[in-house]
Amino acid sequence: MILARLRRLTAAFAFACGLGLAAPALAQAPGQPLHRAEIEAIVKDYLLKNPEVLRDALIELEKRGKAEEEAQRARAVSELGPKIFDSPRQVVVGNPQGKITLVEFFDYNCGYCKRALEDLASLMKKNPDLRVVLKEFPVLGPGSIEAAQVAHAFRMQAGGEKYWSFHQKLLSTRGQVGKAQALAAAKDAGADMTRLNRDLESGEIRAGLAEAMQIADALGLSGTPSYVIGEEVVVGAVGADELQRRIDGMRKCGRTTCG
């Protein structure tokens, strides 16, 4: 990606320099502008002598691209706020009445999500005013989809501590998980298995997964774990300290970053 951007940047730079160089050439010899090869040779010579120009331009390009991506995600969070933070098709753990909400998109087969489970548990323990919204985002194959379907069916009959117990059990399972492992975790968590198997055929399951996918697409998410806090989207297992910094910001000034 960086190489492609560098090539586009070089081409644009050459074009801009070409426009600037052609005018003096015309003034010296009407009807005899510099040819493309001559322009490219001049640009190449300049860039070889001043490579920091490309470095600085590339840094600026990356910065602008990141800022544009963050702004687009913030707009999506604002537009989809009710579905992101208060959908009836999600599970809330931690403090349901907490003043600060952290949303996590996860996949039960995601190794980073498994490692981030401890981060989430410690954050809830450290922040009694933290409300955590869990959204299944099964992007790692059929087994992940099966596990998410069982999770939604379990959500239809249980929430809070009971769901958190199921969530921890399944996310801590070694190896790949699918329907069998998810059903075993649900049973261990005290699910009504007759009802759960019946609910697995419900359209509500499909609607819940479709809603999460729609939100993830609007936010530009492609992997797990990903988080939403305030208007910020945080992609990747950034660790408890980074998430805590954002929680502290929300508590202090209503934004993830104060200043």
N, C-alpha and C positions, 0 to 999 in steps of 0.2 A: 504493500500500500504506500509506504513512504517513497519507494523508488518510483512508483507511478506518479505520485504527486511531484516528485523532483523533476521528472521528465516534462510534466505539464508546466511546471514553473519555469523551467529552462526555455521551453518553447515560447511561453508568454513573454519572457524577458527578452528573447531574441526578437520577437515581433515588435515589442515596444521600442527596443533600441534601433531596430530597422527603421521604424517611422521617424525616430529622431535623427538618424544618420542620413536618411534619404534627402531631407530638406536641404542641408548644406551642400550635398552633392549636386542637387539640382541648381543651386545658386551658382556653383562654380562652372557647371557644364550643363546648360539647359538641355533637357531631353535625354540626359545620361545619368539616371539614378543608379545607386549601387545595386549590383545584382545580389540575389539571395546568397550565393556562395560567399561573396565578399562580406556581406553582413554577418553570416554565420561565423566566418573566420575572425572577424573583429570581436564578436560576442564571446567566442571561445577563448580568444587571447585574453580578453578582459576578465573572464571568470576564472581562468587558470591563475592569473595574477592576483585576483581578489576573491578567493573561494569563500571567504566569510560572508560575502553578499548572499550567496545561495543558502548558507547556514542560517543567517539571520532571517531571510525571507521564509525559509521552511519552518522555522520556529514560530514565526508570526502566523503562517498559514495554519499550522497545527493549533495554535492558540485560538484563532478565529473559528476554526472548525469545531473545537471543543465548546466554545462559548455558544455557538449557534445550536449545537446539539443539546446543551443544557437548557437553553431558552425554549427549544421545541418541547423538551420533556416537561419543563415547568408549565407550559401552556396546556399540555395534555393532562397533567395532574390537576390543574385548575378546572378543566372542562369535565374530567371524569371523577372528580372528588368524591361524590356520593357512592359510586361503585367501588372506588379504591378503598375508602375508609369505612363505609357503613353499609355495604351490601348484605342482604339477608343470606347470601350464598357464600358466606365466609365464616371462619371461626375466630373468636377473640379469646386470647389467653392473657395471663398477667392480670392487670386491674381493668375490668370492663368499663369502669368509670374514670379511668386514668386521663389526665389532662394532655399527655403526650402520647401520640400514636406512632408506632413503628410497624410498617407493613413488610412482610417477607414473602417473596416468590421463591418457591423451592421445588425440588424434584427428589423423590425418595431414593433415587439411584445416583444422586449427585454426591461424589466424595467430598467436595468442598462444603456442601450443605451438612453432611454428617459431622464434619469438623466444626462447623459454625453453630451446631446445636448447643454446645457448651457455652459459647459466647452469648447466645440468646438466653439461656437459663441464668447465667450470671447477671446479665443486664436486668432481667425481671426481678431478681433478688435484690440487686443494688438500687433499683429505682421503683419504689412502691407506687409511683404515679404513672408507670409505663403501661400502656395498652398495646398489646401486640396482635396484629391481624395476620393470620396465616392463609396464604393462597397457593393452592397446588398449581404448579406450572410444569407439567410432565413433558419434557422435551428430549428425554433420553431413551426413547423407544417404547415398544408395546408394553413391557413390564411396568414402566413408569405410569403409563396411562391406566393400566389395570389397578395399580396401587392407588392412584388418584381417585378412581371411580369408587373403590371401597372406602376411601377416606371421606368422600362426599356422602356416601350412604351412611357412614358412621356419624358424620356431622348432622344428618337429618334426625338423629335420635339422641345425640349427646353433644355437649360442648364443654367449655371451661376445663376444669381439672381432668375430667374423664377423657376428653379429646387429647389433652396435653400428654396424658399417660400413653394413649395409643400412638400419638405422634412420636414421642421419644422412643417407644418400643420399636416401631417400624424403621425410624431413621437410624437407629443403632444396630439394626440387623446387618450381619456380615454378608458380603456378597450381594449379588443382584436380587432385587425383590420384584414380586409380581402379585398376582391375585392371591395365591396360596399363602404367601408370607403376610400379606395385608389382612387376610381373613383371620389368620392365627393371632395377629396383634390385636385385632378388634375383639376377638373372643377373650383374650387375656385382659383386655380393658373393660370387660363386662358388657359387651354389646348383646342386644337381643338378636341372635343370629338369624332367626326366622324372619324377623322384620327386615334385617339388613339385606338378606338375599332377595327379598321381595323388592326393596327399595332400589337395588342395583338395576332393576329393569325400568325404573322411573325416568321420565323425561327430565326431571329435576337434575339428575346426574349430568346429563348432556348439557343442560343449560348452565350449570355451575362451571363446568370445564370451558365451555364456549365463552362465558363471560370473562374468565381469567385470561384466556388466550387473546381476547379482544383488547383487554386492558394492556397486556404485555406488548402486543403489537403496537398500540398507540404510543407506548412509552419507549419503544425501540429496544426492548429487551430481547436478548438472544441466548442468555445463559443464566445459570443459577449458582449461588443465591444472588438475588437482587433485592434491594430495599427501597422503600419510599418513606421519607420522613419530612414533614413540612411540605415544601414544594420541590425538594431535592430527590433525585433518583440516584441511588448508590449501587453501582454494579460490581459484583464480586465479593468474595469473602474477605472484607477489609479488616476484620478483627474487632474485638470488643472495645478496644480503646478508641478506635476511629468512630464507631457508632456512639460510644459514650460522649465523645466530644460534640457530636451533633445533638444528642439528647440534652446535654448541658446548654447548648445554644438555644434550643427551643424553650427550655425552662427560663433562661435568662432574658431573651429578647424576642421570642416567637419566631426565630429563624435559626437555621442550622449553623450559620456563621454570623457572629455579632461583630460590629466594628463601625 
